[in-house]
Amino acid sequence: MLKRNQTLSTPAEFEEAIKTGVKVMVMQKGKLLDYGGPIERFSEDAVYIDGGYFLTMNCEFRVR
């Protein structure tokens, strides 16, 4: 079960976020980059949210 403010880091956590439809925020260097929303899909390199994408090497994804 995902908890508020939890950082998503494993494929299983990203899959659960998609399945449950939780909203995530996107952080970069400890600062809020985007309020995000539900994750549409993800790959090793990127997370796709609301028609856009964020690179996993530059961003952190936290449950809102």
All heavy atoms as TSV, in Angstrom:
chain	resi	resn	atom	element	x	y	z
A	1	MET	N	N	0.845	-1.186	0.000
A	1	MET	CA	C	0.000	0.000	0.000
A	1	MET	C	C	0.886	1.244	0.000
A	1	MET	O	O	1.784	1.382	0.826
A	1	MET	CB	C	-0.896	-0.024	1.227
A	1	MET	CG	C	-1.792	1.155	1.326
A	1	MET	SD	S	-2.878	0.948	2.752
A	1	MET	CE	C	-3.804	2.411	2.615
A	2	LEU	N	N	0.620	2.131	-0.915
A	2	LEU	CA	C	1.406	3.353	-1.011
A	2	LEU	C	C	0.920	4.371	0.016
A	2	LEU	O	O	-0.272	4.478	0.280
A	2	LEU	CB	C	1.287	3.940	-2.418
A	2	LEU	CG	C	1.780	3.037	-3.546
A	2	LEU	CD1	C	1.461	3.657	-4.892
A	2	LEU	CD2	C	3.259	2.769	-3.412
A	3	LYS	N	N	1.859	5.111	0.564
A	3	LYS	CA	C	1.540	6.097	1.594
A	3	LYS	C	C	1.852	7.499	1.074
A	3	LYS	O	O	2.711	7.683	0.224
A	3	LYS	CB	C	2.356	5.823	2.845
A	3	LYS	CG	C	2.003	4.517	3.512
A	3	LYS	CD	C	2.880	4.299	4.740
A	3	LYS	CE	C	2.444	3.167	5.577
A	3	LYS	NZ	N	2.575	1.858	5.099
A	4	ARG	N	N	1.172	8.464	1.635
A	4	ARG	CA	C	1.395	9.861	1.268
A	4	ARG	C	C	2.867	10.227	1.459
A	4	ARG	O	O	3.489	9.847	2.437
A	4	ARG	CB	C	0.513	10.753	2.134
A	4	ARG	CG	C	0.612	12.186	1.719
A	4	ARG	CD	C	-0.420	13.011	2.421
A	4	ARG	NE	N	-0.378	14.336	1.831
A	4	ARG	CZ	C	-0.507	15.448	2.492
A	4	ARG	NH1	N	-0.769	15.418	3.767
A	4	ARG	NH2	N	-0.424	16.605	1.892
A	5	ASN	N	N	3.416	10.943	0.512
A	5	ASN	CA	C	4.789	11.437	0.504
A	5	ASN	C	C	5.833	10.332	0.282
A	5	ASN	O	O	7.028	10.590	0.369
A	5	ASN	CB	C	5.105	12.241	1.761
A	5	ASN	CG	C	6.120	13.331	1.474
A	5	ASN	OD1	O	6.163	13.900	0.388
A	5	ASN	ND2	N	6.958	13.628	2.449
A	6	GLN	N	N	5.388	9.115	-0.003
A	6	GLN	CA	C	6.312	8.014	-0.289
A	6	GLN	C	C	6.963	8.227	-1.647
A	6	GLN	O	O	6.310	8.576	-2.622
A	6	GLN	CB	C	5.554	6.686	-0.296
A	6	GLN	CG	C	6.412	5.498	-0.668
A	6	GLN	CD	C	5.620	4.198	-0.661
A	6	GLN	OE1	O	4.551	4.105	-0.078
A	6	GLN	NE2	N	6.138	3.202	-1.336
A	7	THR	N	N	8.257	8.033	-1.702
A	7	THR	CA	C	8.977	8.122	-2.965
A	7	THR	C	C	8.870	6.784	-3.686
A	7	THR	O	O	9.146	5.736	-3.118
A	7	THR	CB	C	10.459	8.463	-2.720
A	7	THR	OG1	O	10.533	9.731	-2.055
A	7	THR	CG2	C	11.234	8.534	-4.025
A	8	LEU	N	N	8.456	6.846	-4.949
A	8	LEU	CA	C	8.355	5.639	-5.764
A	8	LEU	C	C	9.735	5.327	-6.335
A	8	LEU	O	O	10.380	6.204	-6.909
A	8	LEU	CB	C	7.356	5.833	-6.894
A	8	LEU	CG	C	5.941	6.249	-6.490
A	8	LEU	CD1	C	5.083	6.473	-7.723
A	8	LEU	CD2	C	5.325	5.232	-5.571
A	9	SER	N	N	10.173	4.090	-6.171
A	9	SER	CA	C	11.518	3.763	-6.650
A	9	SER	C	C	11.604	2.422	-7.371
A	9	SER	O	O	12.526	2.214	-8.146
A	9	SER	CB	C	12.518	3.798	-5.494
A	9	SER	OG	O	12.125	2.900	-4.480
A	10	THR	N	N	10.663	1.523	-7.132
A	10	THR	CA	C	10.742	0.209	-7.759
A	10	THR	C	C	9.646	0.061	-8.813
A	10	THR	O	O	8.604	0.737	-8.735
A	10	THR	CB	C	10.565	-0.917	-6.720
A	10	THR	OG1	O	9.227	-0.869	-6.215
A	10	THR	CG2	C	11.569	-0.793	-5.580
A	11	PRO	N	N	9.852	-0.812	-9.794
A	11	PRO	CA	C	8.794	-1.052	-10.790
A	11	PRO	C	C	7.472	-1.461	-10.133
A	11	PRO	O	O	6.403	-1.037	-10.576
A	11	PRO	CB	C	9.367	-2.173	-11.658
A	11	PRO	CG	C	10.842	-1.987	-11.564
A	11	PRO	CD	C	11.082	-1.528	-10.137
A	12	ALA	N	N	7.543	-2.250	-9.064
A	12	ALA	CA	C	6.316	-2.678	-8.375
A	12	ALA	C	C	5.559	-1.478	-7.796
A	12	ALA	O	O	4.320	-1.435	-7.843
A	12	ALA	CB	C	6.654	-3.672	-7.271
A	13	GLU	N	N	6.277	-0.500	-7.267
A	13	GLU	CA	C	5.626	0.697	-6.714
A	13	GLU	C	C	4.985	1.526	-7.823
A	13	GLU	O	O	3.875	2.032	-7.659
A	13	GLU	CB	C	6.629	1.532	-5.923
A	13	GLU	CG	C	7.059	0.870	-4.635
A	13	GLU	CD	C	8.214	1.561	-3.948
A	13	GLU	OE1	O	8.968	2.322	-4.597
A	13	GLU	OE2	O	8.388	1.324	-2.737
A	14	PHE	N	N	5.667	1.661	-8.955
A	14	PHE	CA	C	5.088	2.396	-10.079
A	14	PHE	C	C	3.853	1.665	-10.614
A	14	PHE	O	O	2.840	2.294	-10.923
A	14	PHE	CB	C	6.119	2.598	-11.193
A	14	PHE	CG	C	7.094	3.702	-10.902
A	14	PHE	CD1	C	8.367	3.419	-10.441
A	14	PHE	CD2	C	6.751	5.033	-11.076
A	14	PHE	CE1	C	9.279	4.427	-10.165
A	14	PHE	CE2	C	7.647	6.058	-10.807
A	14	PHE	CZ	C	8.913	5.755	-10.344
A	15	GLU	N	N	3.914	0.337	-10.699
A	15	GLU	CA	C	2.763	-0.458	-11.144
A	15	GLU	C	C	1.576	-0.273	-10.198
A	15	GLU	O	O	0.440	-0.115	-10.636
A	15	GLU	CB	C	3.123	-1.947	-11.221
A	15	GLU	CG	C	4.034	-2.318	-12.360
A	15	GLU	CD	C	3.376	-2.259	-13.728
A	15	GLU	OE1	O	2.138	-2.167	-13.827
A	15	GLU	OE2	O	4.124	-2.312	-14.716
A	16	GLU	N	N	1.840	-0.292	-8.897
A	16	GLU	CA	C	0.772	-0.091	-7.916
A	16	GLU	C	C	0.174	1.299	-8.046
A	16	GLU	O	O	-1.045	1.479	-7.939
A	16	GLU	CB	C	1.287	-0.320	-6.497
A	16	GLU	CG	C	0.188	-0.241	-5.463
A	16	GLU	CD	C	0.634	-0.562	-4.043
A	16	GLU	OE1	O	1.760	-1.047	-3.855
A	16	GLU	OE2	O	-0.166	-0.318	-3.127
A	17	ALA	N	N	1.011	2.297	-8.275
A	17	ALA	CA	C	0.515	3.672	-8.446
A	17	ALA	C	C	-0.405	3.759	-9.659
A	17	ALA	O	O	-1.448	4.426	-9.609
A	17	ALA	CB	C	1.691	4.636	-8.585
A	18	ILE	N	N	-0.051	3.081	-10.737
A	18	ILE	CA	C	-0.900	3.074	-11.922
A	18	ILE	C	C	-2.209	2.352	-11.625
A	18	ILE	O	O	-3.298	2.848	-11.941
A	18	ILE	CB	C	-0.168	2.408	-13.110
A	18	ILE	CG1	C	0.995	3.296	-13.574
A	18	ILE	CG2	C	-1.133	2.136	-14.261
A	18	ILE	CD1	C	1.913	2.628	-14.578
A	19	LYS	N	N	-2.111	1.195	-11.016
A	19	LYS	CA	C	-3.282	0.364	-10.733
A	19	LYS	C	C	-4.284	1.073	-9.814
A	19	LYS	O	O	-5.485	1.012	-10.031
A	19	LYS	CB	C	-2.843	-0.950	-10.095
A	19	LYS	CG	C	-3.955	-1.918	-9.826
A	19	LYS	CD	C	-3.424	-3.203	-9.232
A	19	LYS	CE	C	-4.563	-4.126	-8.841
A	19	LYS	NZ	N	-4.075	-5.351	-8.221
A	20	THR	N	N	-3.774	1.756	-8.802
A	20	THR	CA	C	-4.655	2.413	-7.830
A	20	THR	C	C	-5.013	3.846	-8.233
A	20	THR	O	O	-5.893	4.453	-7.629
A	20	THR	CB	C	-4.015	2.429	-6.430
A	20	THR	OG1	O	-2.760	3.117	-6.485
A	20	THR	CG2	C	-3.827	1.018	-5.910
A	21	GLY	N	N	-4.313	4.403	-9.223
A	21	GLY	CA	C	-4.627	5.741	-9.705
A	21	GLY	C	C	-4.222	6.866	-8.776
A	21	GLY	O	O	-4.754	7.972	-8.884
A	22	VAL	N	N	-3.270	6.598	-7.877
A	22	VAL	CA	C	-2.849	7.676	-6.969
A	22	VAL	C	C	-2.159	8.787	-7.764
A	22	VAL	O	O	-1.565	8.546	-8.813
A	22	VAL	CB	C	-1.903	7.175	-5.850
A	22	VAL	CG1	C	-2.581	6.162	-4.979
A	22	VAL	CG2	C	-0.602	6.659	-6.397
A	23	LYS	N	N	-2.261	9.984	-7.252
A	23	LYS	CA	C	-1.591	11.115	-7.879
A	23	LYS	C	C	-0.190	11.237	-7.307
A	23	LYS	O	O	0.021	11.026	-6.116
A	23	LYS	CB	C	-2.384	12.395	-7.642
A	23	LYS	CG	C	-3.720	12.369	-8.341
A	23	LYS	CD	C	-4.497	13.634	-8.096
A	23	LYS	CE	C	-5.831	13.545	-8.805
A	23	LYS	NZ	N	-6.664	14.704	-8.529
A	24	VAL	N	N	0.729	11.567	-8.167
A	24	VAL	CA	C	2.110	11.749	-7.734
A	24	VAL	C	C	2.569	13.153	-8.092
A	24	VAL	O	O	2.070	13.769	-9.031
A	24	VAL	CB	C	3.070	10.714	-8.367
A	24	VAL	CG1	C	2.701	9.311	-7.957
A	24	VAL	CG2	C	3.096	10.823	-9.871
A	25	MET	N	N	3.500	13.662	-7.322
A	25	MET	CA	C	4.141	14.937	-7.634
A	25	MET	C	C	5.565	14.638	-8.076
A	25	MET	O	O	6.135	13.612	-7.708
A	25	MET	CB	C	4.097	15.891	-6.445
A	25	MET	CG	C	4.716	15.384	-5.192
A	25	MET	SD	S	4.402	16.559	-3.847
A	25	MET	CE	C	4.764	15.528	-2.447
A	26	VAL	N	N	6.109	15.538	-8.857
A	26	VAL	CA	C	7.444	15.345	-9.410
A	26	VAL	C	C	8.396	16.323	-8.733
A	26	VAL	O	O	8.145	17.528	-8.714
A	26	VAL	CB	C	7.449	15.569	-10.938
A	26	VAL	CG1	C	8.815	15.284	-11.522
A	26	VAL	CG2	C	6.380	14.713	-11.610
A	27	MET	N	N	9.455	15.779	-8.176
A	27	MET	CA	C	10.451	16.580	-7.479
A	27	MET	C	C	11.768	16.536	-8.254
A	27	MET	O	O	12.069	15.548	-8.923
A	27	MET	CB	C	10.694	16.029	-6.077
A	27	MET	CG	C	9.440	15.786	-5.249
A	27	MET	SD	S	8.616	17.304	-4.776
A	27	MET	CE	C	9.762	17.932	-3.569
A	28	GLN	N	N	12.537	17.619	-8.153
A	28	GLN	CA	C	13.872	17.654	-8.752
A	28	GLN	C	C	14.792	18.395	-7.791
A	28	GLN	O	O	14.505	19.536	-7.418
A	28	GLN	CB	C	13.839	18.342	-10.109
A	28	GLN	CG	C	15.139	18.244	-10.866
A	28	GLN	CD	C	15.011	18.811	-12.260
A	28	GLN	OE1	O	14.410	19.867	-12.460
A	28	GLN	NE2	N	15.565	18.116	-13.232
A	29	LYS	N	N	15.841	17.710	-7.362
A	29	LYS	CA	C	16.801	18.273	-6.411
A	29	LYS	C	C	16.106	18.795	-5.154
A	29	LYS	O	O	16.422	19.872	-4.640
A	29	LYS	CB	C	17.629	19.371	-7.068
A	29	LYS	CG	C	18.479	18.873	-8.211
A	29	LYS	CD	C	19.326	19.965	-8.812
A	29	LYS	CE	C	20.126	19.406	-9.973
A	29	LYS	NZ	N	20.942	20.415	-10.628
A	30	GLY	N	N	15.111	18.031	-4.670
A	30	GLY	CA	C	14.420	18.377	-3.441
A	30	GLY	C	C	13.359	19.451	-3.560
A	30	GLY	O	O	12.736	19.823	-2.579
A	31	LYS	N	N	13.127	19.963	-4.766
A	31	LYS	CA	C	12.141	21.019	-4.976
A	31	LYS	C	C	11.026	20.506	-5.881
A	31	LYS	O	O	11.248	19.691	-6.776
A	31	LYS	CB	C	12.791	22.237	-5.614
A	31	LYS	CG	C	13.950	22.790	-4.823
A	31	LYS	CD	C	13.912	24.281	-4.791
A	31	LYS	CE	C	15.160	24.830	-4.140
A	31	LYS	NZ	N	15.048	25.078	-2.775
A	32	LEU	N	N	9.813	21.015	-5.643
A	32	LEU	CA	C	8.668	20.631	-6.446
A	32	LEU	C	C	8.853	21.122	-7.879
A	32	LEU	O	O	9.045	22.307	-8.117
A	32	LEU	CB	C	7.387	21.213	-5.849
A	32	LEU	CG	C	6.102	20.885	-6.578
A	32	LEU	CD1	C	5.818	19.385	-6.517
A	32	LEU	CD2	C	4.952	21.670	-5.976
A	33	LEU	N	N	8.813	20.199	-8.820
A	33	LEU	CA	C	8.942	20.540	-10.237
A	33	LEU	C	C	7.564	20.625	-10.883
A	33	LEU	O	O	7.304	21.506	-11.693
A	33	LEU	CB	C	9.805	19.492	-10.947
A	33	LEU	CG	C	10.045	19.675	-12.434
A	33	LEU	CD1	C	10.828	20.953	-12.705
A	33	LEU	CD2	C	10.791	18.477	-12.994
A	34	ASP	N	N	6.663	19.704	-10.497
A	34	ASP	CA	C	5.337	19.656	-11.107
A	34	ASP	C	C	4.382	18.958	-10.143
A	34	ASP	O	O	4.775	18.003	-9.470
A	34	ASP	CB	C	5.413	18.880	-12.424
A	34	ASP	CG	C	4.170	19.040	-13.271
A	34	ASP	OD1	O	3.163	18.367	-13.001
A	34	ASP	OD2	O	4.214	19.858	-14.209
A	35	TYR	N	N	3.131	19.433	-10.098
A	35	TYR	CA	C	2.142	18.785	-9.240
A	35	TYR	C	C	1.750	17.420	-9.777
A	35	TYR	O	O	1.165	16.620	-9.073
A	35	TYR	CB	C	0.907	19.663	-9.070
A	35	TYR	CG	C	1.119	20.761	-8.069
A	35	TYR	CD1	C	1.304	22.065	-8.477
A	35	TYR	CD2	C	1.146	20.479	-6.713
A	35	TYR	CE1	C	1.502	23.080	-7.552
A	35	TYR	CE2	C	1.350	21.479	-5.778
A	35	TYR	CZ	C	1.525	22.779	-6.209
A	35	TYR	OH	O	1.736	23.771	-5.302
A	36	GLY	N	N	2.079	17.145	-11.028
A	36	GLY	CA	C	1.874	15.825	-11.602
A	36	GLY	C	C	0.435	15.421	-11.680
A	36	GLY	O	O	-0.425	16.201	-12.051
A	37	GLY	N	N	0.166	14.179	-11.316
A	37	GLY	CA	C	-1.163	13.588	-11.403
A	37	GLY	C	C	-0.995	12.082	-11.411
A	37	GLY	O	O	0.050	11.566	-11.025
A	38	PRO	N	N	-1.999	11.365	-11.918
A	38	PRO	CA	C	-1.864	9.908	-12.003
A	38	PRO	C	C	-0.841	9.521	-13.066
A	38	PRO	O	O	-0.745	10.164	-14.118
A	38	PRO	CB	C	-3.259	9.429	-12.403
A	38	PRO	CG	C	-4.165	10.592	-12.232
A	38	PRO	CD	C	-3.328	11.819	-12.278
A	39	ILE	N	N	-0.088	8.482	-12.812
A	39	ILE	CA	C	0.898	7.989	-13.783
A	39	ILE	C	C	0.160	7.219	-14.873
A	39	ILE	O	O	-0.678	6.365	-14.582
A	39	ILE	CB	C	1.929	7.071	-13.095
A	39	ILE	CG1	C	2.717	7.863	-12.056
A	39	ILE	CG2	C	2.864	6.434	-14.119
A	39	ILE	CD1	C	3.653	7.011	-11.213
A	40	GLU	N	N	0.468	7.536	-16.125
A	40	GLU	CA	C	-0.139	6.841	-17.258
A	40	GLU	C	C	0.645	5.571	-17.591
A	40	GLU	O	O	0.069	4.536	-17.872
A	40	GLU	CB	C	-0.175	7.759	-18.470
A	40	GLU	CG	C	-1.042	8.977	-18.250
A	40	GLU	CD	C	-0.878	10.033	-19.323
A	40	GLU	OE1	O	0.028	9.921	-20.183
A	40	GLU	OE2	O	-1.679	10.981	-19.307
A	41	ARG	N	N	1.960	5.693	-17.583
A	41	ARG	CA	C	2.849	4.558	-17.848
A	41	ARG	C	C	4.256	4.961	-17.434
A	41	ARG	O	O	4.519	6.132	-17.137
A	41	ARG	CB	C	2.802	4.101	-19.296
A	41	ARG	CG	C	3.263	5.123	-20.296
A	41	ARG	CD	C	2.966	4.665	-21.727
A	41	ARG	NE	N	3.161	5.744	-22.659
A	41	ARG	CZ	C	4.235	5.902	-23.421
A	41	ARG	NH1	N	5.213	5.019	-23.375
A	41	ARG	NH2	N	4.343	6.913	-24.237
A	42	PHE	N	N	5.148	3.989	-17.428
A	42	PHE	CA	C	6.534	4.285	-17.073
A	42	PHE	C	C	7.451	3.309	-17.791
A	42	PHE	O	O	7.036	2.249	-18.249
A	42	PHE	CB	C	6.749	4.210	-15.555
A	42	PHE	CG	C	6.729	2.804	-15.007
A	42	PHE	CD1	C	7.912	2.128	-14.771
A	42	PHE	CD2	C	5.539	2.152	-14.754
A	42	PHE	CE1	C	7.906	0.835	-14.279
A	42	PHE	CE2	C	5.511	0.870	-14.259
A	42	PHE	CZ	C	6.702	0.198	-14.027
A	43	SER	N	N	8.688	3.716	-17.899
A	43	SER	CA	C	9.736	2.849	-18.438
A	43	SER	C	C	10.953	3.042	-17.543
A	43	SER	O	O	10.910	3.801	-16.579
A	43	SER	CB	C	10.059	3.227	-19.892
A	43	SER	OG	O	10.694	4.491	-19.943
A	44	GLU	N	N	12.021	2.391	-17.885
A	44	GLU	CA	C	13.252	2.542	-17.109
A	44	GLU	C	C	13.756	3.982	-17.155
A	44	GLU	O	O	14.353	4.472	-16.207
A	44	GLU	CB	C	14.319	1.599	-17.667
A	44	GLU	CG	C	15.589	1.582	-16.873
A	44	GLU	CD	C	16.602	0.585	-17.418
A	44	GLU	OE1	O	16.182	-0.502	-17.848
A	44	GLU	OE2	O	17.793	0.919	-17.419
A	45	ASP	N	N	13.457	4.673	-18.249
A	45	ASP	CA	C	13.994	6.016	-18.458
A	45	ASP	C	C	13.050	7.166	-18.143
A	45	ASP	O	O	13.505	8.288	-17.924
A	45	ASP	CB	C	14.448	6.161	-19.913
A	45	ASP	CG	C	15.540	5.171	-20.271
A	45	ASP	OD1	O	16.458	4.980	-19.457
A	45	ASP	OD2	O	15.467	4.575	-21.365
A	46	ALA	N	N	11.747	6.914	-18.165
A	46	ALA	CA	C	10.801	8.021	-18.018
A	46	ALA	C	C	9.502	7.569	-17.364
A	46	ALA	O	O	9.126	6.402	-17.433
A	46	ALA	CB	C	10.498	8.631	-19.379
A	47	VAL	N	N	8.826	8.563	-16.750
A	47	VAL	CA	C	7.495	8.357	-16.190
A	47	VAL	C	C	6.573	9.327	-16.924
A	47	VAL	O	O	6.869	10.518	-17.042
A	47	VAL	CB	C	7.491	8.627	-14.665
A	47	VAL	CG1	C	6.086	8.525	-14.109
A	47	VAL	CG2	C	8.416	7.650	-13.951
A	48	TYR	N	N	5.460	8.796	-17.424
A	48	TYR	CA	C	4.529	9.566	-18.234
A	48	TYR	C	C	3.321	9.946	-17.394
A	48	TYR	O	O	2.635	9.093	-16.841
A	48	TYR	CB	C	4.095	8.743	-19.450
A	48	TYR	CG	C	5.267	8.397	-20.340
A	48	TYR	CD1	C	6.111	7.339	-20.031
A	48	TYR	CD2	C	5.562	9.170	-21.450
A	48	TYR	CE1	C	7.212	7.044	-20.820
A	48	TYR	CE2	C	6.655	8.877	-22.253
A	48	TYR	CZ	C	7.479	7.819	-21.927
A	48	TYR	OH	O	8.567	7.532	-22.712
A	49	ILE	N	N	3.101	11.266	-17.298
A	49	ILE	CA	C	2.027	11.817	-16.479
A	49	ILE	C	C	1.330	12.907	-17.287
A	49	ILE	O	O	1.994	13.830	-17.778
A	49	ILE	CB	C	2.571	12.426	-15.164
A	49	ILE	CG1	C	3.315	11.375	-14.341
A	49	ILE	CG2	C	1.458	13.064	-14.353
A	49	ILE	CD1	C	4.065	11.942	-13.138
A	50	ASP	N	N	0.025	12.794	-17.415
A	50	ASP	CA	C	-0.791	13.845	-18.045
A	50	ASP	C	C	-0.277	14.239	-19.426
A	50	ASP	O	O	-0.142	15.426	-19.737
A	50	ASP	CB	C	-0.868	15.052	-17.117
A	50	ASP	CG	C	-2.013	15.994	-17.477
A	50	ASP	OD1	O	-2.990	15.543	-18.086
A	50	ASP	OD2	O	-1.901	17.193	-17.149
A	51	GLY	N	N	0.058	13.274	-20.247
A	51	GLY	CA	C	0.485	13.542	-21.615
A	51	GLY	C	C	1.931	13.978	-21.764
A	51	GLY	O	O	2.414	14.157	-22.881
A	52	GLY	N	N	2.632	14.173	-20.679
A	52	GLY	CA	C	4.044	14.555	-20.727
A	52	GLY	C	C	4.894	13.474	-20.091
A	52	GLY	O	O	4.390	12.444	-19.653
A	53	TYR	N	N	6.185	13.713	-20.058
A	53	TYR	CA	C	7.057	12.729	-19.419
A	53	TYR	C	C	8.168	13.421	-18.653
A	53	TYR	O	O	8.536	14.554	-18.932
A	53	TYR	CB	C	7.637	11.743	-20.437
A	53	TYR	CG	C	8.602	12.348	-21.424
A	53	TYR	CD1	C	9.966	12.333	-21.172
A	53	TYR	CD2	C	8.154	12.926	-22.601
A	53	TYR	CE1	C	10.864	12.891	-22.061
A	53	TYR	CE2	C	9.042	13.484	-23.505
A	53	TYR	CZ	C	10.397	13.460	-23.228
A	53	TYR	OH	O	11.274	14.011	-24.112
A	54	PHE	N	N	8.671	12.693	-17.660
A	54	PHE	CA	C	9.743	13.174	-16.806
A	54	PHE	C	C	10.806	12.093	-16.759
A	54	PHE	O	O	10.489	10.914	-16.574
A	54	PHE	CB	C	9.222	13.450	-15.388
A	54	PHE	CG	C	8.141	14.486	-15.354
A	54	PHE	CD1	C	6.804	14.120	-15.455
A	54	PHE	CD2	C	8.451	15.833	-15.232
A	54	PHE	CE1	C	5.801	15.067	-15.425
A	54	PHE	CE2	C	7.462	16.787	-15.205
A	54	PHE	CZ	C	6.127	16.408	-15.305
A	55	LEU	N	N	12.055	12.472	-16.932
A	55	LEU	CA	C	13.149	11.509	-16.941
A	55	LEU	C	C	13.449	11.014	-15.526
A	55	LEU	O	O	13.585	11.816	-14.597
A	55	LEU	CB	C	14.402	12.127	-17.555
A	55	LEU	CG	C	14.265	12.570	-19.011
A	55	LEU	CD1	C	15.555	13.235	-19.485
A	55	LEU	CD2	C	13.903	11.404	-19.909
A	56	THR	N	N	13.575	9.716	-15.394
A	56	THR	CA	C	13.817	9.132	-14.076
A	56	THR	C	C	15.196	9.486	-13.524
A	56	THR	O	O	15.373	9.538	-12.315
A	56	THR	CB	C	13.652	7.601	-14.108
A	56	THR	OG1	O	14.518	7.064	-15.106
A	56	THR	CG2	C	12.217	7.210	-14.408
A	57	MET	N	N	16.152	9.761	-14.403
A	57	MET	CA	C	17.491	10.087	-13.915
A	57	MET	C	C	17.549	11.492	-13.298
A	57	MET	O	O	18.452	11.789	-12.535
A	57	MET	CB	C	18.531	9.942	-15.022
A	57	MET	CG	C	18.363	10.935	-16.163
A	57	MET	SD	S	19.518	10.683	-17.519
A	57	MET	CE	C	20.974	11.429	-16.853
A	58	ASN	N	N	16.572	12.345	-13.609
A	58	ASN	CA	C	16.568	13.722	-13.117
A	58	ASN	C	C	15.513	13.994	-12.053
A	58	ASN	O	O	15.579	15.026	-11.381
A	58	ASN	CB	C	16.313	14.707	-14.269
A	58	ASN	CG	C	17.403	14.666	-15.306
A	58	ASN	OD1	O	18.544	14.391	-15.013
A	58	ASN	ND2	N	17.031	14.936	-16.551
A	59	CYS	N	N	14.531	13.114	-11.925
A	59	CYS	CA	C	13.375	13.417	-11.092
A	59	CYS	C	C	13.109	12.336	-10.050
A	59	CYS	O	O	13.562	11.209	-10.167
A	59	CYS	CB	C	12.133	13.555	-11.975
A	59	CYS	SG	S	12.264	14.868	-13.189
A	60	GLU	N	N	12.357	12.744	-9.058
A	60	GLU	CA	C	11.889	11.859	-7.994
A	60	GLU	C	C	10.363	11.957	-8.006
A	60	GLU	O	O	9.810	13.036	-8.243
A	60	GLU	CB	C	12.457	12.375	-6.677
A	60	GLU	CG	C	12.084	11.591	-5.467
A	60	GLU	CD	C	12.733	12.210	-4.233
A	60	GLU	OE1	O	13.970	12.093	-4.104
A	60	GLU	OE2	O	11.990	12.802	-3.432
A	61	PHE	N	N	9.688	10.857	-7.745
A	61	PHE	CA	C	8.236	10.806	-7.822
A	61	PHE	C	C	7.672	10.429	-6.464
A	61	PHE	O	O	8.038	9.387	-5.908
A	61	PHE	CB	C	7.811	9.808	-8.909
A	61	PHE	CG	C	8.442	10.128	-10.230
A	61	PHE	CD1	C	9.674	9.569	-10.577
A	61	PHE	CD2	C	7.862	11.022	-11.092
A	61	PHE	CE1	C	10.294	9.898	-11.773
A	61	PHE	CE2	C	8.466	11.355	-12.296
A	61	PHE	CZ	C	9.685	10.790	-12.638
A	62	ARG	N	N	6.820	11.294	-5.921
A	62	ARG	CA	C	6.274	11.078	-4.581
A	62	ARG	C	C	4.752	11.056	-4.628
A	62	ARG	O	O	4.125	11.834	-5.340
A	62	ARG	CB	C	6.690	12.200	-3.633
A	62	ARG	CG	C	8.149	12.200	-3.317
A	62	ARG	CD	C	8.437	13.195	-2.233
A	62	ARG	NE	N	9.867	13.392	-2.089
A	62	ARG	CZ	C	10.402	14.341	-1.357
A	62	ARG	NH1	N	9.635	15.188	-0.698
A	62	ARG	NH2	N	11.706	14.461	-1.263
A	63	VAL	N	N	4.187	10.189	-3.821
A	63	VAL	CA	C	2.725	10.097	-3.713
A	63	VAL	C	C	2.209	11.365	-3.056
A	63	VAL	O	O	2.759	11.821	-2.058
A	63	VAL	CB	C	2.333	8.860	-2.879
A	63	VAL	CG1	C	0.824	8.802	-2.692
A	63	VAL	CG2	C	2.852	7.577	-3.536
A	64	ARG	N	N	1.151	11.944	-3.649
A	64	ARG	CA	C	0.543	13.157	-3.062
A	64	ARG	C	C	-0.425	12.804	-1.986
A	64	ARG	O	O	-0.982	11.763	-1.908
A	64	ARG	CB	C	-0.220	13.957	-4.124
A	64	ARG	CG	C	0.681	14.725	-5.011
A	64	ARG	CD	C	0.009	15.853	-5.702
A	64	ARG	NE	N	-1.195	15.470	-6.444
A	64	ARG	CZ	C	-1.781	16.241	-7.328
A	64	ARG	NH1	N	-1.319	17.416	-7.593
A	64	ARG	NH2	N	-2.853	15.846	-7.957
